[in-house]
Amino acid sequence: MYHLQRHRIQKRLIKSLKQIKTIEQRDPCYNTFDIQLIYHNFNSKKFIYYLTDKIKKRVDLFDAATQKSIQLNRLYKSFRQLCKKKTVRYNESLENISSIINRWFKAELQHLAVLSTAPTSKITKDPVKPTQKILCNLSIDQMALILRAADDERIISARSLNDVFKDISPHLSTARKETISADSMRSKSYNSEPRDKKIAMEILEKIRLKIKEY
């Protein structure tokens, strides 16, 4: 039943996209193609990463945190004003695209708020690149979830969640990724699939049982 419904959504989406003759830039950040996918609630992880990366690159054209924040707020307001279908959803295992992107915007704005209040005189050093990294047998999504939960529960403490990712990510690698981006970890921590949540909880349960044996 789920696959049939998803197939119908795909057909409607393809039909809608075929009607677009040219991809116009109707918005400061979102073109006609983006707007159609958002309208049809195309909550594919790849599209969400593409969209958030596109927004971030536009914001990063500005230098100061306050300027970035103003631009991000404008793009957030523009995104909220886009029409979105509530009765359809491409990926049933994920939330609606509006919920995921709204949460991403709020996390980015919170991060910029921290940066804008940081002392400007403080000299920031480039993170030291470790000569040897720790190989983690979890995906970036699963690591990001565990680190976010640890930060929320104050098991680890930093100025912001982004600082947690920024300080830890250079020391970690996975079987697929030698270099892990802090921005990627932050984005994925707010866009997690039920499968990743399940695996993260199973890993933590294994750790609990292992500690019990000691």
Buried (B, 14 or more C-beta within 10 A) or exposed (E): EEEEEBEEBEEEBEEEBEEEEEEEEEBEBBBBEBBBBBBBBBBBBEBBBEBBEBBBEBBEEBEEBBBBBBBBBBBBEBBEEBEBBEEBBBBEEBBBBBEBBBBBBEBBBEBBEBBBEEEEEEEEEEEEEEEEBEEBEBBBBBBBBBBBBBBEEEEEEEEBBBBBBBEBBBBBBBEEBEEBBBBBBBBBBBBBBEEBBEBBBEBEEEEEEEEEEE
